[in-house]
């Protein structure tokens, strides 16, 4: 490769990432001059067609945003509308919501670990290819995912776009006897989740670190899933530390209703997704952020598994900033979700009514939950009869896009500057891995990348 060489490389599609997009990487005289993650899918206009709808409709409508994480959209929508109407759902109804969310975490995180991410570490092109050499592991992953689906089917009515969720709770709540078979299944799933942690901990992880602020919900005393207060951890460079620092840094919280003041969305020319900055800086939300901010609240057995997997003890300030190791953090979260689901089933008592009434009133409501890919924020404004006059949805991938671009540029530069010079195929494969580390959910379709490398 010389500085006068110019070529364009196009990779038509990449499986194992949800959605469609493109990466433009421009190299000039041995330097990565530009790295742009281009999301080119047409806008889906959910915010626009929510306007004018009744206040009871967002949970069902927004679940269609994502076939992988519909519960996250339903729960964030419910929280925002209930906030606007002055209703707090607690007790066993809140516990059932958390149980449903555990089901989504189990199925979605397991899908990413086994079907999308693990092939990168084991030299496979796909999970089908992986099944030829690691059949027992793939079968374990499928069994785990099916357990998560079973939880969603019982509580949500079906695994994809659940229909049993409504404002104030559920259309129908289960009897204790209906949950007992799931408890037995979850006990078997706990063994599979522990084996998953041990399996992924043995992968070969490149050295890497992402130097951005981390943002997640926090709820003292619990690992935040379905509620919490936005909490940000500073980027390492602000403390003069390297990007891969494993030290916990200062955190700060802000009220959820001020989220739009801190996380500001802007349009960029190369993407139909909005970019978000946290107080003017890139930030990352998702598994790495949750573990850094809420890891101390994990149960003792889960913390022990995390320590044995090389993540350290979050009670002692251990932080994982290596995106390649995010697969280990996700496995820990699956283990937690299985145990949390068991706890919720064991303490469950059917509530007297399946839902609380949520009468309409004028106001603005804010809601946020932790989708597997990160913090998901909803805001709705209602008039007096409950008609939506404003809707705003801020998904995790849009928040992470700037941080992913920074990670791509850094990783590509390290490889371009090393000997021997990488071929286009090697650089493409590396960039694909970097993107999959962050598990972006662009539109919940099945293929993602059209890669363009321009060499000046």
One Martini backbone bead per residue (centre of mass of N, CA, C, O) as a GRO file, in nm:
protein
  456
    1UNK     BB    1   0.095   0.036   0.024
    2UNK     BB    2   0.028   0.362  -0.080
    3UNK     BB    3  -0.047   0.703  -0.084
    4UNK     BB    4  -0.158   0.667  -0.399
    5UNK     BB    5  -0.359   0.471  -0.327
    6UNK     BB    6  -0.687   0.382  -0.479
    7UNK     BB    7  -0.979   0.240  -0.318
    8UNK     BB    8  -1.284   0.042  -0.336
    9UNK     BB    9  -1.475  -0.131  -0.087
   10UNK     BB   10  -1.744  -0.378  -0.113
   11UNK     BB   11  -1.988  -0.496   0.123
   12UNK     BB   12  -2.304  -0.590   0.094
   13UNK     BB   13  -2.314  -0.791   0.358
   14UNK     BB   14  -2.394  -0.849   0.715
   15UNK     BB   15  -2.420  -1.070   0.937
   16UNK     BB   16  -2.505  -1.046   1.284
   17UNK     BB   17  -2.674  -0.777   1.243
   18UNK     BB   18  -2.921  -0.540   1.326
   19UNK     BB   19  -2.959  -0.426   1.013
   20UNK     BB   20  -2.884  -0.131   0.807
   21UNK     BB   21  -2.560  -0.032   0.668
   22UNK     BB   22  -2.257   0.177   0.671
   23UNK     BB   23  -1.900   0.198   0.605
   24UNK     BB   24  -1.666   0.470   0.609
   25UNK     BB   25  -1.321   0.438   0.506
   26UNK     BB   26  -1.046   0.669   0.524
   27UNK     BB   27  -0.728   0.664   0.370
   28UNK     BB   28  -0.415   0.855   0.449
   29UNK     BB   29  -0.101   0.798   0.464
   30UNK     BB   30  -0.165   0.573   0.702
   31UNK     BB   31  -0.439   0.716   0.776
   32UNK     BB   32  -0.734   0.767   0.954
   33UNK     BB   33  -0.945   1.016   0.838
   34UNK     BB   34  -1.221   0.833   0.831
   35UNK     BB   35  -1.525   0.739   1.030
   36UNK     BB   36  -1.842   0.613   0.908
   37UNK     BB   37  -2.161   0.544   1.031
   38UNK     BB   38  -2.411   0.439   0.807
   39UNK     BB   39  -2.758   0.512   0.824
   40UNK     BB   40  -2.989   0.438   0.543
   41UNK     BB   41  -3.247   0.399   0.646
   42UNK     BB   42  -3.553   0.482   0.653
   43UNK     BB   43  -3.763   0.646   0.812
   44UNK     BB   44  -4.030   0.542   1.055
   45UNK     BB   45  -4.220   0.761   1.215
   46UNK     BB   46  -4.318   0.708   1.511
   47UNK     BB   47  -4.342   0.992   1.634
   48UNK     BB   48  -4.550   1.099   1.429
   49UNK     BB   49  -4.781   0.863   1.456
   50UNK     BB   50  -4.837   0.919   1.766
   51UNK     BB   51  -4.966   1.162   1.697
   52UNK     BB   52  -5.312   1.161   1.799
   53UNK     BB   53  -5.314   0.951   2.004
   54UNK     BB   54  -5.388   0.760   2.248
   55UNK     BB   55  -5.258   0.694   2.566
   56UNK     BB   56  -5.299   0.368   2.527
   57UNK     BB   57  -5.108   0.302   2.256
   58UNK     BB   58  -4.787   0.299   2.278
   59UNK     BB   59  -4.721   0.007   2.374
   60UNK     BB   60  -4.814  -0.128   2.103
   61UNK     BB   61  -4.665   0.044   1.892
   62UNK     BB   62  -4.360   0.044   2.000
   63UNK     BB   63  -4.310  -0.266   1.983
   64UNK     BB   64  -4.264  -0.240   1.659
   65UNK     BB   65  -3.972  -0.136   1.651
   66UNK     BB   66  -3.901  -0.427   1.800
   67UNK     BB   67  -3.844  -0.783   1.780
   68UNK     BB   68  -3.623  -0.815   2.019
   69UNK     BB   69  -3.724  -0.540   2.215
   70UNK     BB   70  -4.039  -0.483   2.298
   71UNK     BB   71  -4.045  -0.446   2.610
   72UNK     BB   72  -3.881  -0.190   2.629
   73UNK     BB   73  -4.092  -0.016   2.481
   74UNK     BB   74  -4.334  -0.073   2.660
   75UNK     BB   75  -4.212   0.016   2.938
   76UNK     BB   76  -4.134   0.305   2.859
   77UNK     BB   77  -4.417   0.392   2.776
   78UNK     BB   78  -4.564   0.336   3.038
   79UNK     BB   79  -4.394   0.521   3.219
   80UNK     BB   80  -4.452   0.787   3.070
   81UNK     BB   81  -4.763   0.790   3.087
   82UNK     BB   82  -4.785   0.749   3.396
   83UNK     BB   83  -4.632   1.006   3.463
   84UNK     BB   84  -4.832   1.205   3.330
   85UNK     BB   85  -5.082   1.071   3.516
   86UNK     BB   86  -4.979   0.995   3.819
   87UNK     BB   87  -4.876   0.685   3.805
   88UNK     BB   88  -4.793   0.403   4.023
   89UNK     BB   89  -4.635   0.098   3.974
   90UNK     BB   90  -4.654  -0.172   4.205
   91UNK     BB   91  -4.561  -0.447   4.333
   92UNK     BB   92  -4.667  -0.720   4.157
   93UNK     BB   93  -4.681  -0.567   3.891
   94UNK     BB   94  -4.384  -0.482   3.888
   95UNK     BB   95  -4.271  -0.769   3.909
   96UNK     BB   96  -4.391  -0.872   3.641
   97UNK     BB   97  -4.240  -0.676   3.463
   98UNK     BB   98  -3.960  -0.775   3.541
   99UNK     BB   99  -4.003  -1.064   3.449
  100UNK     BB  100  -4.048  -0.999   3.154
  101UNK     BB  101  -3.773  -0.860   3.117
  102UNK     BB  102  -3.603  -1.109   3.175
  103UNK     BB  103  -3.691  -1.263   2.927
  104UNK     BB  104  -3.565  -1.063   2.725
  105UNK     BB  105  -3.275  -1.078   2.822
  106UNK     BB  106  -3.231  -1.374   2.772
  107UNK     BB  107  -3.300  -1.388   2.464
  108UNK     BB  108  -3.128  -1.146   2.355
  109UNK     BB  109  -2.847  -1.203   2.475
  110UNK     BB  110  -2.826  -1.492   2.364
  111UNK     BB  111  -2.843  -1.427   2.070
  112UNK     BB  112  -2.585  -1.261   2.060
  113UNK     BB  113  -2.377  -1.454   2.174
  114UNK     BB  114  -2.435  -1.708   1.976
  115UNK     BB  115  -2.531  -1.586   1.683
  116UNK     BB  116  -2.336  -1.313   1.655
  117UNK     BB  117  -2.052  -1.320   1.833
  118UNK     BB  118  -1.898  -1.596   1.870
  119UNK     BB  119  -1.794  -1.643   1.575
  120UNK     BB  120  -1.557  -1.435   1.596
  121UNK     BB  121  -1.385  -1.617   1.812
  122UNK     BB  122  -1.418  -1.909   1.621
  123UNK     BB  123  -1.404  -1.879   1.297
  124UNK     BB  124  -1.700  -1.811   1.206
  125UNK     BB  125  -1.961  -1.713   0.981
  126UNK     BB  126  -2.177  -1.873   1.159
  127UNK     BB  127  -2.393  -2.055   1.347
  128UNK     BB  128  -2.395  -2.291   1.152
  129UNK     BB  129  -2.093  -2.325   1.146
  130UNK     BB  130  -2.062  -2.353   1.456
  131UNK     BB  131  -2.235  -2.619   1.489
  132UNK     BB  132  -2.016  -2.810   1.361
  133UNK     BB  133  -1.796  -2.749   1.616
  134UNK     BB  134  -2.032  -2.636   1.856
  135UNK     BB  135  -2.302  -2.785   1.927
  136UNK     BB  136  -2.343  -2.780   2.239
  137UNK     BB  137  -2.345  -2.471   2.259
  138UNK     BB  138  -2.578  -2.402   2.068
  139UNK     BB  139  -2.791  -2.569   2.220
  140UNK     BB  140  -2.770  -2.407   2.478
  141UNK     BB  141  -2.857  -2.136   2.359
  142UNK     BB  142  -3.137  -2.226   2.262
  143UNK     BB  143  -3.244  -2.304   2.542
  144UNK     BB  144  -3.218  -2.028   2.671
  145UNK     BB  145  -3.393  -1.869   2.473
  146UNK     BB  146  -3.653  -2.040   2.521
  147UNK     BB  147  -3.689  -1.948   2.810
  148UNK     BB  148  -3.736  -1.651   2.752
  149UNK     BB  149  -3.979  -1.697   2.566
  150UNK     BB  150  -4.163  -1.833   2.777
  151UNK     BB  151  -4.197  -1.587   2.955
  152UNK     BB  152  -4.321  -1.402   2.734
  153UNK     BB  153  -4.565  -1.580   2.667
  154UNK     BB  154  -4.702  -1.583   2.945
  155UNK     BB  155  -4.699  -1.262   3.005
  156UNK     BB  156  -4.737  -1.147   2.686
  157UNK     BB  157  -4.869  -1.390   2.484
  158UNK     BB  158  -4.589  -1.339   2.331
  159UNK     BB  159  -4.259  -1.310   2.212
  160UNK     BB  160  -4.365  -1.117   1.984
  161UNK     BB  161  -4.520  -0.859   2.046
  162UNK     BB  162  -4.675  -0.821   2.300
  163UNK     BB  163  -5.041  -0.828   2.425
  164UNK     BB  164  -5.061  -0.804   2.765
  165UNK     BB  165  -4.983  -0.516   2.770
  166UNK     BB  166  -5.057  -0.229   2.985
  167UNK     BB  167  -5.168   0.013   3.136
  168UNK     BB  168  -5.098  -0.061   3.479
  169UNK     BB  169  -5.014  -0.357   3.333
  170UNK     BB  170  -5.247  -0.612   3.264
  171UNK     BB  171  -5.489  -0.807   3.127
  172UNK     BB  172  -5.328  -1.057   3.254
  173UNK     BB  173  -5.266  -1.276   3.526
  174UNK     BB  174  -5.102  -1.516   3.681
  175UNK     BB  175  -5.082  -1.801   3.831
  176UNK     BB  176  -4.883  -1.982   4.027
  177UNK     BB  177  -4.913  -2.251   3.864
  178UNK     BB  178  -4.797  -2.125   3.591
  179UNK     BB  179  -4.493  -2.075   3.711
  180UNK     BB  180  -4.369  -2.347   3.797
  181UNK     BB  181  -4.254  -2.459   3.526
  182UNK     BB  182  -4.058  -2.219   3.494
  183UNK     BB  183  -3.883  -2.270   3.740
  184UNK     BB  184  -3.768  -2.539   3.644
  185UNK     BB  185  -3.644  -2.422   3.384
  186UNK     BB  186  -3.460  -2.208   3.525
  187UNK     BB  187  -3.278  -2.407   3.676
  188UNK     BB  188  -3.154  -2.518   3.414
  189UNK     BB  189  -3.065  -2.238   3.300
  190UNK     BB  190  -2.852  -2.175   3.514
  191UNK     BB  191  -2.647  -2.380   3.416
  192UNK     BB  192  -2.623  -2.258   3.129
  193UNK     BB  193  -2.529  -1.976   3.221
  194UNK     BB  194  -2.271  -2.065   3.363
  195UNK     BB  195  -2.148  -2.200   3.110
  196UNK     BB  196  -2.140  -1.943   2.940
  197UNK     BB  197  -1.939  -1.786   3.105
  198UNK     BB  198  -1.706  -1.988   3.080
  199UNK     BB  199  -1.688  -1.992   2.774
  200UNK     BB  200  -1.641  -1.682   2.705
  201UNK     BB  201  -1.392  -1.644   2.900
  202UNK     BB  202  -1.204  -1.827   2.689
  203UNK     BB  203  -1.159  -1.619   2.503
  204UNK     BB  204  -0.994  -1.412   2.271
  205UNK     BB  205  -0.880  -1.086   2.373
  206UNK     BB  206  -0.830  -0.796   2.273
  207UNK     BB  207  -0.683  -0.506   2.320
  208UNK     BB  208  -0.901  -0.259   2.475
  209UNK     BB  209  -1.054   0.082   2.475
  210UNK     BB  210  -1.311   0.308   2.582
  211UNK     BB  211  -1.316   0.682   2.569
  212UNK     BB  212  -1.599   0.714   2.743
  213UNK     BB  213  -1.879   0.774   2.859
  214UNK     BB  214  -2.116   0.638   3.092
  215UNK     BB  215  -2.467   0.516   3.055
  216UNK     BB  216  -2.711   0.456   3.319
  217UNK     BB  217  -2.911   0.307   3.519
  218UNK     BB  218  -3.000   0.356   3.874
  219UNK     BB  219  -3.071   0.125   4.168
  220UNK     BB  220  -3.045   0.098   4.474
  221UNK     BB  221  -3.019  -0.261   4.538
  222UNK     BB  222  -3.020  -0.289   4.214
  223UNK     BB  223  -3.028  -0.410   3.899
  224UNK     BB  224  -3.088  -0.225   3.639
  225UNK     BB  225  -3.385  -0.244   3.415
  226UNK     BB  226  -3.699  -0.096   3.465
  227UNK     BB  227  -3.534   0.125   3.635
  228UNK     BB  228  -3.421   0.464   3.717
  229UNK     BB  229  -3.129   0.668   3.726
  230UNK     BB  230  -2.942   0.866   3.559
  231UNK     BB  231  -2.593   0.758   3.503
  232UNK     BB  232  -2.260   0.894   3.502
  233UNK     BB  233  -1.939   0.809   3.374
  234UNK     BB  234  -1.640   0.894   3.331
  235UNK     BB  235  -1.384   0.945   3.136
  236UNK     BB  236  -1.055   0.865   3.150
  237UNK     BB  237  -0.925   1.134   3.036
  238UNK     BB  238  -1.034   1.316   3.275
  239UNK     BB  239  -0.809   1.146   3.470
  240UNK     BB  240  -0.549   1.051   3.305
  241UNK     BB  241  -0.638   0.782   3.165
  242UNK     BB  242  -0.663   0.511   3.007
  243UNK     BB  243  -0.901   0.361   2.810
  244UNK     BB  244  -0.847   0.067   2.974
  245UNK     BB  245  -0.944   0.134   3.237
  246UNK     BB  246  -1.041  -0.043   3.560
  247UNK     BB  247  -1.155   0.218   3.685
  248UNK     BB  248  -1.360   0.383   3.881
  249UNK     BB  249  -1.542   0.669   3.844
  250UNK     BB  250  -1.709   0.931   3.857
  251UNK     BB  251  -2.045   1.005   3.944
  252UNK     BB  252  -2.364   1.112   3.798
  253UNK     BB  253  -2.683   1.256   3.837
  254UNK     BB  254  -3.017   1.280   3.682
  255UNK     BB  255  -3.311   1.363   3.610
  256UNK     BB  256  -3.524   1.234   3.384
  257UNK     BB  257  -3.660   1.514   3.293
  258UNK     BB  258  -3.349   1.609   3.195
  259UNK     BB  259  -3.249   1.439   2.954
  260UNK     BB  260  -3.266   1.653   2.710
  261UNK     BB  261  -3.034   1.834   2.841
  262UNK     BB  262  -2.801   1.603   2.815
  263UNK     BB  263  -2.933   1.444   2.568
  264UNK     BB  264  -2.836   1.540   2.247
  265UNK     BB  265  -2.980   1.572   1.935
  266UNK     BB  266  -2.841   1.514   1.601
  267UNK     BB  267  -2.780   1.578   1.272
  268UNK     BB  268  -2.628   1.380   1.017
  269UNK     BB  269  -2.546   1.335   0.687
  270UNK     BB  270  -2.478   0.996   0.707
  271UNK     BB  271  -2.764   0.972   0.878
  272UNK     BB  272  -3.094   0.866   0.985
  273UNK     BB  273  -2.970   0.881   1.256
  274UNK     BB  274  -2.936   1.013   1.548
  275UNK     BB  275  -2.719   1.189   1.733
  276UNK     BB  276  -2.559   1.159   2.059
  277UNK     BB  277  -2.493   1.372   2.345
  278UNK     BB  278  -2.323   1.406   2.658
  279UNK     BB  279  -2.263   1.706   2.732
  280UNK     BB  280  -2.097   1.708   2.436
  281UNK     BB  281  -2.033   1.393   2.455
  282UNK     BB  282  -1.942   1.096   2.423
  283UNK     BB  283  -2.131   0.784   2.461
  284UNK     BB  284  -2.211   0.482   2.655
  285UNK     BB  285  -2.446   0.223   2.627
  286UNK     BB  286  -2.500  -0.070   2.827
  287UNK     BB  287  -2.329  -0.328   2.953
  288UNK     BB  288  -2.075  -0.172   3.043
  289UNK     BB  289  -2.230   0.047   3.196
  290UNK     BB  290  -2.391  -0.124   3.393
  291UNK     BB  291  -2.153  -0.267   3.532
  292UNK     BB  292  -2.011  -0.008   3.633
  293UNK     BB  293  -2.273   0.117   3.791
  294UNK     BB  294  -2.435  -0.177   3.903
  295UNK     BB  295  -2.251  -0.425   3.989
  296UNK     BB  296  -2.265  -0.405   4.309
  297UNK     BB  297  -2.582  -0.531   4.298
  298UNK     BB  298  -2.504  -0.799   4.262
  299UNK     BB  299  -2.504  -1.098   4.342
  300UNK     BB  300  -2.267  -1.293   4.478
  301UNK     BB  301  -2.263  -1.524   4.261
  302UNK     BB  302  -2.230  -1.329   4.019
  303UNK     BB  303  -1.973  -1.187   4.109
  304UNK     BB  304  -1.804  -1.443   4.118
  305UNK     BB  305  -1.833  -1.511   3.817
  306UNK     BB  306  -1.704  -1.249   3.718
  307UNK     BB  307  -1.428  -1.290   3.850
  308UNK     BB  308  -1.368  -1.568   3.706
  309UNK     BB  309  -1.404  -1.412   3.413
  310UNK     BB  310  -1.222  -1.127   3.454
  311UNK     BB  311  -1.392  -0.860   3.576
  312UNK     BB  312  -1.413  -0.844   3.861
  313UNK     BB  313  -1.500  -0.638   4.141
  314UNK     BB  314  -1.736  -0.390   4.162
  315UNK     BB  315  -1.702  -0.319   4.471
  316UNK     BB  316  -1.382  -0.242   4.391
  317UNK     BB  317  -1.405  -0.083   4.096
  318UNK     BB  318  -1.462  -0.256   3.861
  319UNK     BB  319  -1.395  -0.215   3.503
  320UNK     BB  320  -1.525  -0.257   3.169
  321UNK     BB  321  -1.373  -0.126   2.843
  322UNK     BB  322  -1.383  -0.382   2.663
  323UNK     BB  323  -1.568  -0.458   2.390
  324UNK     BB  324  -1.487  -0.761   2.351
  325UNK     BB  325  -1.594  -0.826   2.662
  326UNK     BB  326  -1.908  -0.789   2.642
  327UNK     BB  327  -1.988  -1.092   2.630
  328UNK     BB  328  -1.940  -1.141   2.932
  329UNK     BB  329  -2.140  -0.940   3.048
  330UNK     BB  330  -2.389  -1.065   2.913
  331UNK     BB  331  -2.364  -1.337   3.056
  332UNK     BB  332  -2.402  -1.221   3.338
  333UNK     BB  333  -2.688  -1.106   3.278
  334UNK     BB  334  -2.820  -1.375   3.230
  335UNK     BB  335  -2.765  -1.494   3.504
  336UNK     BB  336  -2.921  -1.279   3.656
  337UNK     BB  337  -3.201  -1.307   3.515
  338UNK     BB  338  -3.254  -1.594   3.606
  339UNK     BB  339  -3.239  -1.543   3.913
  340UNK     BB  340  -3.454  -1.317   3.921
  341UNK     BB  341  -3.687  -1.484   3.813
  342UNK     BB  342  -3.691  -1.687   4.043
  343UNK     BB  343  -3.744  -1.485   4.270
  344UNK     BB  344  -4.015  -1.373   4.160
  345UNK     BB  345  -4.168  -1.643   4.162
  346UNK     BB  346  -4.130  -1.719   4.467
  347UNK     BB  347  -4.280  -1.420   4.554
  348UNK     BB  348  -4.551  -1.467   4.422
  349UNK     BB  349  -4.862  -1.274   4.416
  350UNK     BB  350  -5.157  -1.225   4.317
  351UNK     BB  351  -5.320  -0.966   4.226
  352UNK     BB  352  -5.634  -0.832   4.252
  353UNK     BB  353  -5.542  -0.677   3.990
  354UNK     BB  354  -5.408  -0.641   3.661
  355UNK     BB  355  -5.474  -0.323   3.695
  356UNK     BB  356  -5.442   0.019   3.669
  357UNK     BB  357  -5.579   0.306   3.646
  358UNK     BB  358  -5.526   0.557   3.362
  359UNK     BB  359  -5.610   0.856   3.363
  360UNK     BB  360  -5.644   1.130   3.192
  361UNK     BB  361  -5.401   1.403   3.139
  362UNK     BB  362  -5.232   1.677   3.148
  363UNK     BB  363  -4.892   1.626   3.023
  364UNK     BB  364  -4.552   1.520   3.104
  365UNK     BB  365  -4.365   1.220   3.022
  366UNK     BB  366  -4.120   0.990   3.166
  367UNK     BB  367  -3.919   0.709   3.029
  368UNK     BB  368  -3.703   0.432   3.149
  369UNK     BB  369  -3.494   0.166   3.026
  370UNK     BB  370  -3.307  -0.150   2.990
  371UNK     BB  371  -3.199  -0.247   2.729
  372UNK     BB  372  -2.971  -0.462   2.620
  373UNK     BB  373  -2.836  -0.200   2.456
  374UNK     BB  374  -2.978   0.012   2.655
  375UNK     BB  375  -3.089   0.316   2.704
  376UNK     BB  376  -3.446   0.392   2.707
  377UNK     BB  377  -3.625   0.681   2.587
  378UNK     BB  378  -3.936   0.847   2.685
  379UNK     BB  379  -4.166   1.106   2.549
  380UNK     BB  380  -4.482   1.263   2.657
  381UNK     BB  381  -4.759   1.459   2.540
  382UNK     BB  382  -5.067   1.567   2.690
  383UNK     BB  383  -5.384   1.620   2.690
  384UNK     BB  384  -5.677   1.618   2.866
  385UNK     BB  385  -5.782   1.351   2.683
  386UNK     BB  386  -5.494   1.192   2.596
  387UNK     BB  387  -5.365   1.324   2.362
  388UNK     BB  388  -5.101   1.317   2.156
  389UNK     BB  389  -4.858   1.593   2.089
  390UNK     BB  390  -4.593   1.430   2.183
  391UNK     BB  391  -4.289   1.246   2.066
  392UNK     BB  392  -4.001   1.065   2.218
  393UNK     BB  393  -3.724   0.859   2.095
  394UNK     BB  394  -3.424   0.711   2.259
  395UNK     BB  395  -3.204   0.500   2.148
  396UNK     BB  396  -2.912   0.335   2.198
  397UNK     BB  397  -2.776   0.338   1.912
  398UNK     BB  398  -2.786   0.645   1.875
  399UNK     BB  399  -2.604   0.702   2.121
  400UNK     BB  400  -2.356   0.504   2.015
  401UNK     BB  401  -2.252   0.596   1.734
  402UNK     BB  402  -2.012   0.783   1.805
  403UNK     BB  403  -1.853   0.570   1.969
  404UNK     BB  404  -1.822   0.366   1.740
  405UNK     BB  405  -1.659   0.549   1.553
  406UNK     BB  406  -1.423   0.587   1.746
  407UNK     BB  407  -1.354   0.283   1.769
  408UNK     BB  408  -1.298   0.236   1.470
  409UNK     BB  409  -1.069   0.438   1.432
  410UNK     BB  410  -0.877   0.328   1.644
  411UNK     BB  411  -0.856   0.032   1.548
  412UNK     BB  412  -0.771   0.087   1.255
  413UNK     BB  413  -0.513   0.246   1.323
  414UNK     BB  414  -0.362   0.024   1.470
  415UNK     BB  415  -0.359  -0.169   1.222
  416UNK     BB  416  -0.235   0.018   1.003
  417UNK     BB  417   0.033   0.079   1.190
  418UNK     BB  418   0.094  -0.216   1.148
  419UNK     BB  419   0.286  -0.503   1.112
  420UNK     BB  420   0.148  -0.590   0.865
  421UNK     BB  421  -0.036  -0.481   0.628
  422UNK     BB  422  -0.356  -0.477   0.573
  423UNK     BB  423  -0.600  -0.602   0.420
  424UNK     BB  424  -0.912  -0.548   0.325
  425UNK     BB  425  -1.026  -0.805   0.456
  426UNK     BB  426  -0.904  -0.761   0.740
  427UNK     BB  427  -1.031  -0.480   0.793
  428UNK     BB  428  -1.320  -0.565   0.762
  429UNK     BB  429  -1.333  -0.779   0.986
  430UNK     BB  430  -1.259  -0.586   1.215
  431UNK     BB  431  -1.494  -0.384   1.185
  432UNK     BB  432  -1.717  -0.589   1.230
  433UNK     BB  433  -1.637  -0.663   1.517
  434UNK     BB  434  -1.663  -0.385   1.644
  435UNK     BB  435  -1.963  -0.355   1.593
  436UNK     BB  436  -2.060  -0.621   1.740
  437UNK     BB  437  -1.974  -0.544   2.027
  438UNK     BB  438  -2.236  -0.330   2.038
  439UNK     BB  439  -2.505  -0.441   1.935
  440UNK     BB  440  -2.661  -0.315   1.702
  441UNK     BB  441  -3.000  -0.177   1.653
  442UNK     BB  442  -3.121  -0.053   1.370
  443UNK     BB  443  -3.403  -0.243   1.259
  444UNK     BB  444  -3.431  -0.557   1.299
  445UNK     BB  445  -3.280  -0.698   1.096
  446UNK     BB  446  -3.028  -0.923   0.928
  447UNK     BB  447  -2.851  -0.688   0.796
  448UNK     BB  448  -2.575  -0.438   0.750
  449UNK     BB  449  -2.299  -0.420   0.569
  450UNK     BB  450  -2.145  -0.147   0.375
  451UNK     BB  451  -1.815  -0.135   0.276
  452UNK     BB  452  -1.597   0.153   0.260
  453UNK     BB  453  -1.267   0.189   0.115
  454UNK     BB  454  -1.052   0.470   0.107
  455UNK     BB  455  -0.745   0.516  -0.076
  456UNK     BB  456  -0.506   0.790  -0.094
   0.00000   0.00000   0.00000
